[in-house]
Each structure stands twice: as C-alpha cells, then as structure tokens.
Amino acid sequence: MTLAPETASSRSFRIGAHGFAAARPQPGLYIVATPIGNLGDVTLRALETLAAADVIACEDTRITRRLLDRYGIETRLVAYHDHNAEQTRPRLLARLAEGAVVAQVSDAGTPLVSDPGYKLVAAAIEAGHRVVPLPGASASLAALVAAGLPTDRFFFEGFLPAKSGARRTRISELKTLPATLLLYESGPRLPDSLADLAEGLGARPAAVCRELTKAFEEARRDTLDALAAFYAEAGPPRGEIVIVVGAPGAEESSEADLDVALKQALASLSVKDAAAAVATATGLPRRAVYARALALQSGDG
C-alpha cells in the first residue's frame, strides 16, 4: 500500500449552508476526537483538521466515512487497527517524515482511550514528530457527568475481564480505590458484570449509561444490587454502555447514621424534601433514602 502525497494547501467543506476552507496545519500527527453517536457533536477544529489532513488513520474506514460524508470531507482514509498496525505504522511514520499532516481517529470518541493507536503516538514522539491532541467527545466523561456521582476523583478502568473469575479478582483489586469508577461494558456481559460488581463492592450507588448522545440515550441510576437485579430480569440491553460506580464509603453510612440524619431533616421538612436533602448530603441513592424516610415517618423503622 502506498500513501500518496497530497499537494493541496487547503480543502473546502460545507456545514449546512456554510462553506469552510480548512487551512493546512503544521506537519505532524493530530489525535482527533470524533462523536460517540450524534454526528453534530464534532468540533469545528476537528472538521478543519480532518479536511486539511493528508491522510486519516482510522479503525474502520466505513464508520469514519459516515462522518466525513456528513460534512463533505474527502480526505483519504487508511485503516489502522490492531490487526494491521505493524505493517501500516511504518508507512504513516514515513509520511510524517515527509512533512505530512496525519490525523488519527477512533471509531467513536477520543482515540487511545480503550482504543488501539498509542503505539503510533509513541513512535511519532520518539521520531521527533509533532503530536497534537484535539479534544472532544468521550463516552467515559459523558457518563461521569450524567451519573450524579462525585467527580472530584475518578478512575478509568475500561473493560473488565470477560471471564467471571478474572473479573471478580479485578473487582476485588478495585474495591479500595478512593474514587468513582468508570467501566466500559458490552450489552451481553452487562448483567453478569453488574452481579459481580454488586457482590464485590456492595450496594454502592451506581449508574448504567447507555447509548449516550444517541436517540435512545438512557441513564439508569440506583445501587449496584438493584441494577444487577433489574438487568438480570430485563436481560442484556443493546448499545454502548458505561458503568459508573461510587467510591467506597458512599454506601457505607450506617443505618443508625442515616436514621439520625433523616429524623433531623423530618423535623422541619416533608418526607420528599428530607429524603432529597439527606441523599444529597450522604451520596446515597434517593430512592433508598426516601423509602427509609417513609418507614421512619410511619413508625415501621
């Protein structure tokens, strides 16, 4: 395969009724984030860079072509993935050595985050080439801000092991991390993974975020055990999934402490408002706190 040089100094493309001319960037490797579902989430800078690049290295040319076709970009695509990286990487590095502008994208989101490609970046840096990140969509960060869990400290785990034994071992290693956990998972494995997470981490608050930015976007928030029970009955969902799990301690307020906080709140607030205030203060799921508040008010607690 030969990557032919590009002689144009700029390219034109159109967004809606507006045409844009993309000036040629400085030579180098550009790591370009692409939408995770909604093609309207791409940045103008990403479009300009993709239009002006000499070549775009992507995981699947068919998927990336949909984005380029949407915005009238005709830059050449070259497949670069785990199965052909050893053969394609030297050719891309040779283009960089010639002064080319090479853009690297993943099928969706920010490249190199649970996606192949970091070896190209490392090789480009070692060879002294310019490497420029273009920020944009990321499924893990989108799920983090939608989950309603603490965001001041988080740990990105990516995919847990597929086999249950290895998955449970890894979950036990993550148990004491003082951070919100971000996990990727496939639909078919979600019920089993949630069951293992509930067994290993307890009833921590969590969220299952599915198909983010797409037509059937969903964020289901509850405790890990409740989510595991729901998906055990409902079955595997479709789509791209991010699991967000609260840090240790978020679920560990004792019943006595919870009852004290609720009784104090119920002295001046309605059940609904008291539960909301205590849930916010403790990080516990609002549904569970509300149920406990009802029990206390009715005298069943």
N, C-alpha and C positions, 0 to 999 in steps of 0.2 A: 504494500500500500504506500502510495506517495502522497504527501500532503503538499499540494501545490501552493506556491506563494500567492498572496493577494496584493494587487497593485493599487487598488483604490485607497485614497486617503480618508474617505468618509463614505457613509452609506445613508440612504434615506429610508425612513419607515413612517408609518402612519398610525396614530392612535385616534380612533373615531374620525372626526372631520379635520384633524390637525396633522400636518406633516412635520417630521423632525429630521434634521440632519445630524448624524452622530459623528462628531469629530474623532479622529483617531487618537486613542490613548497612548501613553508611553508604552514601549515594548515591555512585556512581562506576562506573568501568569495571574489571571484575575479569578478569584474564587467568588462565584456569583450565586447568591441565594435566589431561589425561584419559589413560586407559590406552592402551598401544600394542598391546594384544592381549588380555590377560587382564583382564576387567572387574573382577576383585577387587582390582586394583592402584590403584583410585581412592582418594583420601584422604577421610576424614570431612569435613574442611573444604571440599573441593571439592563434595561432595554437599550440604552445608549451604548453600553459596553458590548452587549451581545451583537448589536448591529454593526459595530465598528471592528469587532474582533476578526482576525484572520481565520480562526477555526475555533469551534466549540467542542470540547471534550465532554461527553455525557454518558450516562449509564445505558440508556435505551433511546436510540435516535427517534423512535416513533413517538415516545412520550414528550421529549423536548421539542419535536417538530410541531406539536399541537400549540405550544406556547409561541413559537416563532411565527407560525401561520396566523395566529390571532392578531399579531402586531406587524405583519408584513415584513418580517426579517428573513433574509435569505442566506445568512452566513452558513458556511459549510459545517456539517456535523460529523464528528468522528466518535465512534463507540469506544469508551474507555471504562472497563469494569474489571472485576477480579479475574475473569477467565482469559482476558487478552492483554492485561496490563503489562506483562513482561515484554511483549512484542511492541505494544503501542507507545509505552512510556519513552523509550529512546527516540522515537520519531517526534514526539511532542517536544522533548528536550532539544532536539536538533533544530526545530522551528524556533524555539526560544533563542537559541544561539544565533540564529539568523536575524534576530530582531523582530520576531513576530509577536502579535498580541494573541495570546491563547486564553480563552475563557473556559473555566471548569465548572460544571453544574452537576447536581444530582437529579434524580427523577422528581424530587419534590423537597423543598425546604433548603436548609443550609448545608452545603457539601461538607463532607468529612465528619458529620455528626451521625454516627451509626450508619455511615455510607462509605464505600470504598473511595480511595483517592489520596489519602495522606502521603503515600509514598511518592506521588508526583510532586507534591508540595515540598517534601523533604529533599528530593533530588534537585528541584529547582533552586531551593535555598543554598544547597551545597555547591551548585554550579555558579552561584552568584547572581541569579536572575531576580528581578523584581517580583515580589509576590504581594498582591493587593486584595484584601477581603472586601466584598460588597455585601453589607448586612441586609437582612430581610427576614422572610418568614421562617419560623422554626416551630415544629409541632410541639416539642417539649416545652418551650417557653409559652406558647399559646395556651397549653393545658395548665401550666403552672399558674398563670394569672387568672384563669377561669375557675380553678378548683376551689377557691375560697380558703386556702390553707396558707400558713406562713411562708413568705417568700424571701425573708432576710437571709436564709441559709438553705441551700438545696444541693442535692447530689444526683447527677445524671448517671443512671445505671445502664440505660439502653435495654436490650433484650435479656431477660433471664434465661438460663439454660432450658432447653426443650424437655429434657428428661426430669421426671419428678424428683428423683434422688439428688441429682446435682442442683436442681432448682431449690430444694429445701436447704441444702447446705449453703448455697449462696445467700438465701434469705436470712439464715442464722448469722452470717457474717455481716449483713447489713443492719441487723437488729439494733445495735447500739450507736449507729451513726446519728449524731445530734442535728439532723437536717431533714427537710422534706425530701422524699424520694420521688424521682421521675423514672418511670419504666415504660418501655415500648412493649406491646404485645400484639399477637395476631388474634383474630376472632376465634378460630377453632381452639386455641390454647387458653383463652381468657378464663373460662370457668375453673379449670384446674389450677391456673396460676393464682387466681383470687382465693381459692380454697387453701392453697399452700401459704399464701401471704397471711390469711386470717389465722391459720394455725401457728405460724411462726412469729407473727408480730402482734397478735391480739386484736382487740376491737378498736384499732386506731381509726380516726376519721380519714376518709379517702374519697377519691373521685375517679370515675371512669369516663374519660373524654374521648368521644368517637366522631370520626368524620369532620374534624374541625375545619371551619370555613366553607364547608360544602352544604348542599341543600338539606341534608338530613343530619346536620350537626346536633350532637347531644352531649350533655354533661350530667351524669348521674352521681349524686353526692350522698354518701352515707358512711356507716362504719364498714370496715373490711368484711366482717362476718355477714352483715346484711347484704352487702354487694355480692358476696360469694353465694349466698342463698338465692338471691334474685336471679343471677345468671345460671345457677345450677338448674333452676326451674325454667327460665326463659330460653336457655340454650345459647350457643355461640352467636354473637352478633356479626354483622358484616362491617367492613370498613377498616380504616386505620385507627389504632387505639393507643392512647397514652393513659397509664395508671399513675395517679398522684397520691402519695401516702404521707400522712402527717408524721412528724418527728416523734421519737419516743418521749413520753411524758404528756403528750397532747391527750391521750386517752386514759392517763393514769391518775387523774383526780379521784380520790376515794369517794365512795358513796356518801360517807359522812360529810366530807368537804363540800360535795355537790349539794347535799341537803341543806347544809348551813347557808350556802350562798343563795339557794332558792328561797329558803324561808325568809332571809333578809330582804330579798327582792320582792317576794309576795306580800310583804308588809305594806308596801306602798304602790305596787304595780299589779296590773291584771296578769292572769296566767300567761297569756301570749307575750306580753311585754317583758315579764320577769324571765321567761324562758329564753327570749331573744337576747336579753342583756347578759344572762349567765352563759349562754352558749358562746357569745362573742368574747366574753372575758376568759373562758376556760379553753376555747378551741374545740369543745365537744360538739357533736352533731346536734343541730337544733331540734330535730325530730325526737331524739332520745331525751334531751333535756326537757322538752315540752311534755313528753309522756310522764317523766318523773315529777314535774311540777303539778300535773293533773292528779297524780296519785297522792302527793302531799296535801293538796287542797281538799281532796275528797276524804282524807283520813285513812287511805289504804296504804300509806307509806309507813 
